[in-house]
Amino acid sequence: MARFAVIGLGEAGAAIARDLGAAGASVRGFDPAVASVDGVKVAASGPDAVRGADAVLSVNSARVAEDVAASVAGALEPGAVFADLNTASPGAKRAVAAIVERDGGPCFADVALMAPVAGRGLRTPALASGAGAERFAELAGGLGMPVTAIGPEPGDAAARKLVRSVFMKGLAAAIGEALDAADRIGAREDLYSDLERTLADADGALLARLVEGSERHAARRADEMAAARAMLEELGVTPRIARASEAWLRSLGAGG
C-alpha cells in the first residue's frame, strides 16, 4: 500500500487526499486550518503527517511553499518524494527543491496541475519534472492520476503550465474588458453570443490566423486596436488589454 501525506487540505488538497484514499493508498494530511477530512487521517503537525510517507504532496500556495517544505524536510524519509503541486514560478520551484534535497535522500518533484482540480480530484492531468518526477508518476499514476514526467529539472513543469496560463488568463481578461465595453453600448448579449460561437468553432486554422496574421498585418491591426482603445476611454472603460495589444502589435510591426 502506497503511503501518501498531503500538506494543505483546502479544496484541492482535500479532494486529492480523499481520492488517494479511495484508490487504496494510506493517506495522512495536515493543515493548521482544517481539523478533519472524510477518509483522511489528519495529523497533529506537518512532520507527523510526513513520517513514513512514500510521497508528500504540498498543496498550498506559492507564498508559503518554501516555509511548508522547510517545516517538514527534517521528517522526510530518505527515499521519499516531495511533490510541490503549487502554482509558482520555475525559480520558486527550484528554491523548494534546494530545501528538500539539501541533505540528500528525499527527492523533489515539480508537479504542475494542468486543469482545475474541482470535479476531477486525483484525475487532474499533471506534468512532473525534477529528480523525483518519475517516482511521483509511478506512485500517483498507479492510483489513477494522469501524470507525464517531462525531465529531471525542477521548474520545467511549472514553466509549461505558466506559458499556458498567459494565454488562458489573458483570454479571460480580454473577454472581461470586451464585455465591460459591450455593457456600456447595450450589446452584451450579442457580443457574448458571438464570443461563444467563436470559441465553439475554434480550430487550428483560427490559431494559425491569429499567430501568422498578427505578424503579417501588424500595422493595420495596431491601428485597429488604437481605435478600440480610444473607444474604451470614451466609454469610461480602462483599456488595459487593448493598450497592451496595441503595443504588442506595434512591436511586431517594428520587427520586435
N, C-alpha and C positions, 0 to 999 in steps of 0.2 A: 504494500500500500504506500503510495507516494505521500509524503508529508509536506504540507504547504503552510506557510504563515502569510497572512495578509495584514499589512500595516496600513491603516486607513480604511475605515468602514463606512464611508459615505455612500452615496447612491451607487457609484461604480464599483467600489471595493466590496461592498456588501453583496451586490449581485454576483460578482465573480466568485467570491468566497462561498456563497450558497451553492452555486453551480459546481464548483470543485468538489464540495462535499457530496452533492447528489451524484456526481460522476464516480464516486468511490474513493476519493482522496481523504486523508486525515487533515483537517483544517483547523488551525488556531488563528485568532485575529486579535488585533489591538487597535484601539482608537480612544484617546482620552475623553472624547465627547460622546462615545457610544457604549452603553452598558451591555447590550445584548443584540444578537442577530440570530434569527432562526437557523438552526442547523450548523452553527459555528460556535466552537468553544472560544469564548472571549477571555484572554489572559489579563493578568493584573498590570502588565507592563510590556513594552516592546521587546526587551531582552527575554522575558518569559515566553513570549509568543514565538520567537525565532529559534530557541534552543531545540536542537534535534531536527530542524526542518531541512528538507532537501532543497526547497526553493522558497525564497522570501519575496513577496510582491509588495512593492511600495506604491500605493495608490493614493496619493495626496495632492500636492501642488508643487510647482517649481519653486515656489517661495520657501518651502520648508524641506525640500528634498534632501539637501545636504545634512541638515540637522537630524532628519529621520535616519539617514544612513549612519551618521556618527553615533546615534543613540543605541544602535543595535549591532554595530560592526564587531564589537568585542565578544558578542554571544553567538556569532555565526559559526556553524560547523565548518571544518576545513574544506570539505568538498561541496559546500552549499553554493547555490546560485542566488545572487541578489539581483532581482529584476526591477528596474525602475520604470514604471508604467506612466509616469507623469509627463505631461506635455511641457517640454523645456528645450532650450537651445542646445545644439551639439556641445558647446563649451560647458554648459551646466551638467550635461550627462558625463562628460569626461571628468569633471570635478567629483561627481559622486563615485565614479569608477575608481578614482585615486583613493578615496576614503575606504571603500570596500576592500580593495586589493592591496592596501598598504602593507600588510604583514604577510601576504601570501596566503594561500589556502582557498578562501572563498573566491568566486569569480563573478564578474559583473555582466549583466545583460541589459542593454538599452532596448526597451520594448516600446514601440510606437503603435498605439491603437488607431486603426485606420478607418473606424466608423464609430458612431455613438454607441456607448455600452447599453443604454436604456433599450430594453426589448431584446437584447442579444446576450448580455452577460458573458459567459465563457465563450460563446460563439462569435465574439467580436474579432474580425480579422486583424492580424497584427504582423508587424515586421520586427525582427530582432537582430541586433548586432552586438559586438563585444565578445570577450573571451568565453562568456557563458551562454552565448546565443544558441549554439547547437544543443546544449544540455537543456536550456529552457524550452526549446522547441520540442525536444524529446519528451520532457515531463508534462508540459501543458498540452502539447499536441496530442499526446497519448490519451488525454482525458477529453478531447474534443475541441480544443482551441485551434483555429486555423492560423498557425504561426509559420512565417517564412523567415529563415535565418539568411541574412544577406552579407555576412562577413564579420571579421574579428575586431573591427574598430568601433569603440563606443562613440555614439554621436551620429553614426551613419543612418541609423533607423530614424532618429529624430529629424535629421535633415530631410529625409524623404517625406516625412509627414508634413513638415513645416512649409516646404515648397508647394505642396498641395493646398495647405491652409491659406497661402497667399491668394490662390485662386478662389477657394470656397468662401472665405470670409470677405475677400474683395468683391466677389459677386454679390454677396448679401448686402454689402454696403452700397454698391451701385444700385441694386434694386430698391433699397430703402430710400436713397436720395431721389430716384426717379419717381417713386410712388408719392413721396412728400410733395414734389412739384406737381404731380398729377392731381393731388388733392386740391391744390391751390387753383387749378384751372377747371375743376369739376369733371375730371376724366379718369379717376382712379379705377373704376370698374373696367373701363375699356382697356386701359394700359395693363391692368392685372391679367385680363383675359389674353391679351396679345403676348405678354411675357410667358404665360402658361403654355400657349401654343408653341412659342419659340423653343422653350425648354423641352417640351414633349417631342418636337420634331428634330431636335439637335442630333447631329451625326458628325462623322469625320470630315465631311465636306465643309460644314459650318466652322469647325475648328481650324481647318486649313485656311478658310477665307478670312477668319479673324486674324490669324498669325501672318499669313502672307500678304493679305490685303492691307494690313496696317503698315507694313514696310513699303509696299508699292504706292499707296495713296496717302502717305503720312501727312503731307502738306494740306491736302484738301480736308482730311478728317480732323486735323488740328484746328482748321478754321471753323469747322462744324462744331467742335467742342467749345471753341471760344464763344460762338453764338449761344450754345446751350448754357455756358457759364454765365453769360450776360443775362439770359432769361431768368435763370435761377436767382441771381442777385436782385432782379426786378421783382421777383415773386417773394422775396424775403427768405429764400432757402440758401443756407450756406453751401456753396458748391465745392465741397471737399473732393469728391470723386471726379467731377467734371474738370476741376482745375488740375488735378493730378493727371488725368487722362490727356488733357491738352498739352501739359508739359512733357509727358512721355512721347506723344506723337511729334512734338517739335524736336525732341532729341533724336528721334528716328529720322526725321527729315534732314537733320544736320549731320547725319551719319554717326550719331552717338550710340 
